[in-house]
Amino acid sequence: MHERSLAHVYGWLLLLPAAVLLVAFTHYPTVATVWHSLFSTGTRLRPSAFVGLENYRTLAGDPIFWQVVQNNFWFAAGTVPASIALAIVMALWVNGRLPGRALARMAYFTPTVLPMIAVANIWLFFYTPEIGLLDKIVGVLGGGSHNWLGDPSTVLACVIVMTIWKEAGFFMIFYLAALQSISPELREAATVEGASRWYYFRRIVFPLLMPTTLFVLINALINAFKLVDHLFILTKGGPDNASNLLLYYIYEAAFSFLDTAYAATLTTVLLAFLAALAVSQFFLLDRRIHYR
């Protein structure tokens, strides 16, 4: 009995460092942010005061907030499905008997390990008018110069393309690991039965990849709502908030406009939305997931 209680204490002691870090850097900031959203932004002359839901009413009437939400919706709709589809295609490609397979895997994964600031500067060169790589290609095809990041109709699409390039290789690693865990006997049985490669993928491989797809989907959606670094280098949310996304808008409210209470309100809404999104994905996709 004494040894069992001692092992119990050892277990809690081993858990304590991680628990302290989790509470200090996750749970406490979340609770503090929600609490701070119920107060006004204080100054030296006017201290912070309890305002209840006033910040949320201000947010509901903020046209820039709704524009940013719309931008983030289209950004997620453009990056998440494309990144996942491209990751699956790349994983299938490098999982086969491909000459130089290791080199191809490294090439696909390289954008993932590059720093975000470096990636933004690389694509800034691509999108620069007249001297950028994209304008050079368009010029060879007979087109004219275009300010890709300065045009509200193209700036969000430019950020979407860059994000897909950055994230698809990261998601590919998870799909590659999942593909290598599928028994080759399934492929042999499908070949004996005369199943085509597409039928084998659609009816056998893809259902077995659903746990990985759920994991990747949640991560891709979270990533779609936490982009800051690239916007800071490429567009600063412009022109006219055409590329502004939720987390960058929170950054602007907190550090550019010094309205920390409104930034806390925006953060609370974002956290609630992401939590609801993650929970709904588990419930909606659970019936389609085949755990082995």
Buried (B, 14 or more C-beta within 10 A) or exposed (E): EEEEEEEEEEEEEEEEEEEEEEEEEEEEEBEEBBEBBBBBBEEEEEEEEEBEEBBBEBBEEBEBBEBBBEBBEEBBEBBBEBBBEBBBEBBBBBBEEEEEEEEBBEEBBEBBEEEBEEBBEBBBEBBBBEEBEBBEEBEEEEEEBBBBBBBEEBBBBBBBBBBBBBBBBBBBBBBBEBBEEBEEEEBEEBEEEEBEEEEBBEEBBEBBBBBBBBEBBBBBBEBBBBBBBBBBBBBEBBBEBBBBBBBBBBBBBBEEEEBBBBBBBBBBBBBEBBEEBBEEBEEEBEEEBEEE
